[in-house]
């Protein structure tokens, strides 16, 4: 019997286990279905430590605040554990006057989200060209302290710190069912006074096993990358989102903390949270199609805009030229021949509500003896330390965890 079982050993689950143990004597076990942590979304992403200039404070304010507050926590942990940390900076580049209006909106959002004025600066195209001759644009929003890191390594570092506080990590533990007082793992029940679901792309499935989240649907989009043999810019370069309904669809020029550069991601619709090649297995694809067509997501995925999106993204998956050309308007020197090797693909799993709306923020649901975090997507890795801290506070405030005790020796306070 544990006081708390955390389902999912990715970046959020590791941070949640850390904060519970840093603020109490509760016994905590993290159950991770893979052989190690951060094997999926937590380790398959851009590695960017995001400045929340592009996040609407009205609809995504919680994650924006978490991202801002988490940055110094990650930087400190990276220094302690020798994890790569590169402050490459970022330019969100507008190709036209119309796109410049989006940058102005993002600058206002940055201020409302608490970003320091010097960390989100509007520049005209000439200023950008002087700093980065490979970029051609009308204007850009410059985030000079935007950093790149290795979130898989940071997740392992959080695990190490949590283990110092007594947390037990149980790899190879696939949770099949959650009920009040227990989880089922491989046909065997493990007692738990509280279960916290941080299972990422599988979190909706876990919540359903507890009798929650009826009517919600998870969609899955594979983000693919190409590794560049040529460095066109020393900073990360983002294009302005072309469709506010799907703001995660525009590929970027990404500087990796280890020194490489890549283009990506696209957003290819696939059947499951681990479909890193193809569309997914036939049974998985058939099950997902039936789920989508019988729920609220049907309105979304059958809309002309989504059908056009799916066609465009699949084209970018099979055609390197189609993927790379999407950045040619702001990186005129880019050529398909610069990219000969694929990077590591990741999958984003946004949740659609019963009315057919894609959720903006993470969704938290409480059940008998359990608490579930759904729709925890980008910039979830950036915001994980502060989000997990506040999540533990909310769970404690609901009376599901004992009151906090004296702070224990820990790297984050």
C-alpha positions as CSV (number, residue, x, y, z in Angstrom):
1,X,0.0,0.0,0.0
2,X,1.3,3.4,-1.0
3,X,0.0,6.8,0.0
4,X,0.3,7.9,-3.7
5,X,0.7,6.1,-6.9
6,X,1.7,8.4,-9.9
7,X,0.9,6.8,-13.3
8,X,3.5,7.9,-15.8
9,X,7.2,8.5,-15.4
10,X,7.5,11.3,-17.9
11,X,8.4,14.9,-17.1
12,X,5.1,15.7,-15.4
13,X,4.9,12.5,-13.4
14,X,8.5,12.8,-12.2
15,X,7.9,16.4,-11.1
16,X,4.7,15.6,-9.3
17,X,6.4,12.8,-7.4
18,X,9.2,15.2,-6.5
19,X,6.9,17.9,-5.1
20,X,4.8,15.4,-3.0
21,X,7.9,14.0,-1.4
22,X,9.6,17.4,-1.0
23,X,6.6,18.7,1.0
24,X,5.5,15.6,3.0
25,X,6.5,12.1,4.3
26,X,4.0,10.4,2.0
27,X,5.1,7.1,0.4
28,X,5.1,7.6,-3.4
29,X,5.5,5.1,-6.2
30,X,5.8,6.2,-9.9
31,X,4.5,3.5,-12.3
32,X,6.0,3.8,-15.8
33,X,5.1,1.3,-18.5
34,X,8.4,1.6,-20.3
35,X,11.8,0.4,-19.2
36,X,12.9,4.0,-18.4
37,X,11.6,7.5,-18.1
38,X,10.8,10.0,-20.8
39,X,10.5,7.5,-23.7
40,X,7.7,9.3,-25.4
41,X,6.6,13.0,-25.5
42,X,8.9,14.1,-22.6
43,X,11.9,12.9,-24.6
44,X,10.6,13.4,-28.2
45,X,10.2,17.2,-28.6
46,X,12.0,20.3,-29.8
47,X,13.9,20.7,-26.5
48,X,13.0,24.4,-26.4
49,X,12.5,26.1,-23.1
50,X,9.7,28.3,-24.2
51,X,9.1,32.0,-23.5
52,X,5.3,32.3,-23.3
53,X,4.9,35.2,-25.7
54,X,2.6,33.1,-28.1
55,X,0.2,32.0,-25.4
56,X,-3.1,33.8,-25.0
57,X,-3.3,34.8,-21.3
58,X,-7.1,34.5,-21.4
59,X,-7.2,30.9,-22.5
60,X,-3.7,29.5,-21.7
61,X,-2.7,31.7,-18.7
62,X,-2.1,28.8,-16.4
63,X,0.5,27.1,-18.6
64,X,2.1,30.5,-19.6
65,X,2.7,31.3,-15.9
66,X,4.1,27.8,-15.3
67,X,6.4,28.1,-18.2
68,X,7.8,31.4,-17.0
69,X,8.3,30.2,-13.4
70,X,9.8,26.9,-14.4
71,X,12.6,28.4,-16.5
72,X,15.0,29.2,-13.6
73,X,14.1,25.8,-12.0
74,X,15.2,24.0,-15.1
75,X,18.3,26.1,-15.5
76,X,19.4,25.4,-11.9
77,X,18.8,21.6,-12.3
78,X,20.7,21.5,-15.6
79,X,23.7,23.1,-14.0
80,X,23.6,20.7,-11.0
81,X,23.3,17.6,-13.3
82,X,25.4,18.7,-16.2
83,X,22.5,18.7,-18.7
84,X,23.1,20.7,-21.9
85,X,21.6,24.3,-21.8
86,X,22.0,26.5,-24.8
87,X,20.6,30.1,-24.8
88,X,20.3,30.3,-28.6
89,X,17.5,32.9,-28.7
90,X,14.5,32.8,-30.9
91,X,13.0,34.9,-33.7
92,X,9.3,34.6,-34.6
93,X,9.5,35.9,-38.1
94,X,6.7,37.6,-40.0
95,X,6.9,37.5,-43.8
96,X,4.2,40.2,-44.3
97,X,2.6,43.2,-42.8
98,X,-0.5,41.1,-42.0
99,X,1.7,38.6,-40.1
100,X,3.3,41.6,-38.2
101,X,-0.1,42.2,-36.6
102,X,0.2,38.7,-35.1
103,X,3.6,39.6,-33.6
104,X,2.2,42.8,-32.1
105,X,-0.5,40.6,-30.4
106,X,2.1,38.2,-29.2
107,X,4.1,41.1,-27.7
108,X,1.0,42.2,-25.8
109,X,0.4,38.6,-24.6
110,X,4.0,38.4,-23.5
111,X,3.6,41.5,-21.3
112,X,0.4,40.2,-19.8
113,X,2.0,36.8,-19.1
114,X,4.7,38.5,-17.1
115,X,7.6,38.3,-19.6
116,X,10.2,40.9,-19.0
117,X,10.2,43.6,-21.8
118,X,13.7,42.7,-22.8
119,X,12.8,39.0,-23.3
120,X,10.2,39.7,-26.1
121,X,11.3,42.5,-28.4
122,X,9.8,43.6,-31.7
123,X,12.4,44.2,-34.4
124,X,12.1,45.2,-38.1
125,X,13.5,43.1,-40.8
126,X,16.7,45.1,-41.2
127,X,17.6,44.6,-37.5
128,X,17.0,40.9,-37.8
129,X,19.1,40.6,-41.0
130,X,22.0,42.3,-39.2
131,X,21.9,39.8,-36.4
132,X,21.0,36.8,-38.5
133,X,21.8,37.3,-42.2
134,X,20.1,34.0,-43.1
135,X,16.7,35.3,-42.1
136,X,14.6,37.4,-44.4
137,X,11.5,38.8,-42.9
138,X,9.3,41.9,-42.6
139,X,9.7,41.9,-38.8
140,X,10.2,39.5,-35.9
141,X,9.6,39.1,-32.3
142,X,12.9,38.3,-30.6
143,X,13.2,36.2,-27.5
144,X,16.9,36.5,-26.8
145,X,17.0,34.2,-23.8
146,X,15.0,31.3,-25.4
147,X,17.0,28.2,-24.4
148,X,17.4,24.7,-25.8
149,X,18.0,21.7,-23.5
150,X,17.5,17.9,-23.2
151,X,14.2,17.2,-21.5
152,X,14.8,13.5,-21.3
153,X,18.0,14.2,-19.4
154,X,16.2,16.7,-17.2
155,X,13.5,14.1,-16.4
156,X,16.1,11.6,-15.4
157,X,17.6,14.3,-13.1
158,X,14.2,15.0,-11.5
159,X,13.9,11.2,-10.9
160,X,17.3,11.2,-9.2
161,X,16.2,14.0,-6.9
162,X,12.9,12.4,-6.2
163,X,14.5,9.1,-5.3
164,X,16.7,10.9,-2.8
165,X,13.5,11.9,-1.1
166,X,12.2,8.3,-1.0
167,X,10.2,8.0,-4.2
168,X,10.1,4.6,-5.7
169,X,10.1,4.3,-9.5
170,X,8.7,1.1,-11.0
171,X,9.6,0.8,-14.7
172,X,7.8,-1.8,-16.8
173,X,4.6,-1.2,-14.8
174,X,1.7,-0.8,-17.2
175,X,-1.4,0.4,-15.3
176,X,-4.5,-1.3,-16.8
177,X,-7.2,0.1,-14.5
178,X,-7.7,2.7,-11.7
179,X,-10.3,2.2,-9.0
180,X,-10.7,3.7,-5.6
181,X,-7.9,2.4,-3.4
182,X,-5.9,0.6,-6.0
183,X,-4.4,0.4,-9.5
184,X,-4.3,-2.8,-11.5
185,X,-0.9,-3.6,-13.0
186,X,-0.5,-6.8,-15.0
187,X,-3.5,-8.4,-13.4
188,X,-2.4,-7.6,-9.9
189,X,-3.7,-4.9,-7.7
190,X,-1.5,-2.4,-5.9
191,X,-3.0,-0.4,-3.1
192,X,-3.0,3.4,-3.2
193,X,-4.8,5.9,-1.1
194,X,-4.5,8.3,-4.1
195,X,-3.7,7.7,-7.7
196,X,-2.5,10.7,-9.8
197,X,-2.7,10.1,-13.6
198,X,0.1,11.8,-15.5
199,X,0.2,9.3,-18.4
200,X,0.6,11.9,-21.2
201,X,-0.8,10.5,-24.5
202,X,-2.4,7.6,-22.6
203,X,-3.9,9.7,-19.8
204,X,-7.4,9.7,-21.4
205,X,-7.4,5.9,-21.5
206,X,-6.3,5.8,-17.9
207,X,-9.0,8.2,-16.9
208,X,-11.6,6.1,-18.7
209,X,-10.6,3.1,-16.7
210,X,-11.5,5.1,-13.6
211,X,-15.0,5.8,-15.1
212,X,-14.2,9.4,-16.0
213,X,-13.9,11.6,-19.1
214,X,-16.9,10.3,-21.0
215,X,-17.3,12.0,-24.3
216,X,-13.8,13.3,-24.6
217,X,-11.5,12.2,-27.4
218,X,-7.7,12.3,-27.8
219,X,-6.3,13.1,-31.2
220,X,-2.7,12.3,-32.1
221,X,-0.4,14.3,-34.3
222,X,3.1,13.0,-35.1
223,X,5.7,15.7,-35.3
224,X,8.6,14.8,-37.6
225,X,12.0,16.5,-38.0
226,X,14.8,16.6,-40.6
227,X,18.4,17.2,-39.5
228,X,20.2,19.9,-41.4
229,X,23.8,19.6,-42.6
230,X,24.0,23.4,-43.0
231,X,23.5,26.1,-40.3
232,X,21.4,28.9,-41.8
233,X,20.8,30.6,-38.5
234,X,22.4,30.4,-35.1
235,X,19.0,31.1,-33.3
236,X,15.8,29.2,-33.4
237,X,13.4,30.6,-36.0
238,X,9.6,30.2,-35.9
239,X,7.2,31.1,-38.6
240,X,4.0,32.9,-37.6
241,X,1.1,30.5,-37.1
242,X,-1.1,30.5,-40.2
243,X,-4.2,29.0,-38.6
244,X,-5.2,30.1,-35.1
245,X,-7.3,27.0,-34.7
246,X,-4.2,24.8,-35.1
247,X,-1.4,27.0,-33.8
248,X,1.0,24.0,-33.4
249,X,1.2,23.1,-37.1
250,X,3.9,25.4,-38.3
251,X,7.5,24.0,-38.7
252,X,10.4,25.7,-37.1
253,X,14.2,26.0,-37.4
254,X,15.4,24.4,-34.2
255,X,18.8,24.6,-32.6
256,X,19.5,21.5,-30.5
257,X,21.3,21.8,-27.2
258,X,23.9,19.4,-28.4
259,X,24.9,21.6,-31.3
260,X,22.7,20.2,-34.2
261,X,20.0,22.0,-36.1
262,X,16.7,20.6,-37.4
263,X,13.6,21.6,-39.2
264,X,10.2,20.5,-37.8
265,X,7.8,19.5,-36.5
266,X,4.9,19.0,-38.9
267,X,1.7,17.5,-37.4
268,X,0.6,14.3,-39.1
269,X,-2.7,12.8,-37.9
270,X,-2.1,9.2,-36.7
271,X,-4.0,6.6,-34.8
272,X,-2.2,6.4,-31.4
273,X,0.2,8.1,-29.0
274,X,3.1,5.9,-30.1
275,X,2.6,5.7,-33.9
276,X,6.1,7.0,-34.7
277,X,5.9,5.4,-38.2
278,X,3.0,5.0,-40.5
279,X,-0.5,5.7,-39.3
280,X,-0.5,3.0,-36.5
281,X,-1.5,-0.7,-36.4
282,X,-4.7,-1.7,-38.3
283,X,-6.6,-2.6,-35.1
284,X,-5.5,0.7,-33.4
285,X,-6.5,2.7,-36.5
286,X,-9.9,1.1,-36.6
287,X,-10.5,1.6,-32.9
288,X,-9.5,5.3,-33.1
289,X,-11.7,5.9,-36.2
290,X,-14.7,4.4,-34.4
291,X,-14.0,6.5,-31.3
292,X,-13.6,9.7,-33.3
293,X,-16.7,9.2,-35.4
294,X,-18.9,8.4,-32.4
295,X,-17.9,11.3,-30.3
296,X,-17.6,15.1,-30.3
297,X,-14.4,15.0,-32.3
298,X,-16.4,14.0,-35.4
299,X,-17.4,17.6,-36.0
300,X,-13.8,18.7,-35.9
301,X,-12.2,15.9,-38.0
302,X,-14.9,16.0,-40.7
303,X,-14.7,19.8,-41.2
304,X,-13.1,21.0,-44.5
305,X,-10.4,22.8,-42.5
306,X,-9.3,19.6,-40.8
307,X,-9.4,17.5,-44.0
308,X,-7.2,20.1,-45.7
309,X,-4.9,20.1,-42.7
310,X,-4.5,16.3,-42.7
311,X,-3.8,16.3,-46.5
312,X,-1.1,19.0,-46.1
313,X,0.6,17.4,-43.2
314,X,0.7,13.9,-44.7
315,X,2.2,15.5,-47.8
316,X,4.9,17.0,-45.7
317,X,5.5,13.6,-44.2
318,X,6.1,11.8,-47.5
319,X,7.8,14.8,-49.2
320,X,10.9,16.4,-47.7
321,X,10.5,19.2,-50.2
322,X,7.0,20.0,-49.0
323,X,8.2,20.1,-45.4
324,X,11.2,22.3,-46.0
325,X,9.5,24.7,-48.4
326,X,7.2,25.9,-45.6
327,X,10.2,27.8,-44.2
328,X,11.5,29.2,-47.5
329,X,9.6,32.5,-47.0
330,X,11.8,33.4,-44.0
331,X,14.9,31.3,-44.6
332,X,15.4,31.8,-48.4
333,X,18.6,29.8,-48.4
334,X,16.9,26.6,-47.3
335,X,17.1,23.6,-49.7
336,X,15.8,20.0,-49.5
337,X,19.3,18.7,-50.2
338,X,20.5,20.1,-46.8
339,X,18.5,17.4,-45.1
340,X,19.5,13.8,-45.5
341,X,18.6,12.3,-42.1
342,X,15.4,12.3,-40.2
343,X,15.3,13.4,-36.6
344,X,13.4,11.8,-33.7
345,X,9.6,12.0,-34.2
346,X,7.3,12.9,-31.3
347,X,3.5,12.8,-30.8
348,X,1.2,15.5,-29.5
349,X,-2.2,14.3,-28.2
350,X,-4.7,17.2,-27.8
351,X,-8.0,16.3,-26.3
352,X,-11.3,17.3,-27.9
353,X,-14.3,17.9,-25.6
354,X,-17.9,16.5,-26.2
355,X,-18.8,19.7,-28.2
356,X,-16.0,19.2,-30.7
357,X,-13.6,21.9,-29.3
358,X,-9.9,21.2,-29.0
359,X,-9.0,22.1,-25.4
360,X,-6.5,24.9,-24.8
361,X,-5.3,24.1,-21.2
362,X,-4.7,20.9,-19.4
363,X,-7.9,19.3,-18.1
364,X,-7.9,18.1,-14.4
365,X,-10.6,15.6,-13.3
366,X,-11.1,14.2,-9.8
367,X,-12.6,10.8,-9.2
368,X,-13.0,8.6,-6.1
369,X,-9.4,8.2,-4.9
370,X,-7.9,9.5,-8.1
371,X,-6.9,12.7,-9.8
372,X,-6.3,12.9,-13.6
373,X,-4.3,15.4,-15.8
374,X,-5.4,15.2,-19.4
375,X,-4.4,17.3,-22.4
376,X,-1.0,18.1,-21.0
377,X,0.7,19.3,-24.1
378,X,3.4,21.7,-25.3
379,X,4.9,23.7,-23.7
380,X,4.2,21.1,-21.0
381,X,7.9,20.1,-20.7
382,X,8.9,23.7,-20.2
383,X,6.2,24.3,-17.5
384,X,6.4,21.0,-15.7
385,X,8.2,22.0,-12.5
386,X,5.9,24.9,-11.6
387,X,2.8,23.2,-13.0
388,X,3.5,20.1,-10.9
389,X,4.1,22.2,-7.8
390,X,0.8,24.0,-8.2
391,X,-1.0,20.8,-9.1
392,X,0.1,19.2,-5.9
393,X,-1.1,22.3,-4.1
394,X,-4.5,22.0,-5.7
395,X,-4.8,18.3,-4.9
396,X,-3.8,19.0,-1.3
397,X,-6.3,21.9,-1.1
398,X,-9.0,19.5,-2.2
399,X,-8.2,17.3,0.8
400,X,-6.8,14.4,-1.2
401,X,-3.3,14.8,0.2
402,X,-2.3,15.4,3.8
403,X,-1.3,18.9,4.7
404,X,2.3,20.0,3.8
405,X,4.9,19.4,6.5
406,X,8.2,21.2,7.0
407,X,10.2,21.5,3.7
408,X,12.6,18.6,3.2
409,X,16.1,19.0,1.7
410,X,15.4,19.5,-2.0
411,X,16.8,21.3,-5.0
412,X,13.5,23.2,-5.7
413,X,11.6,25.1,-3.0
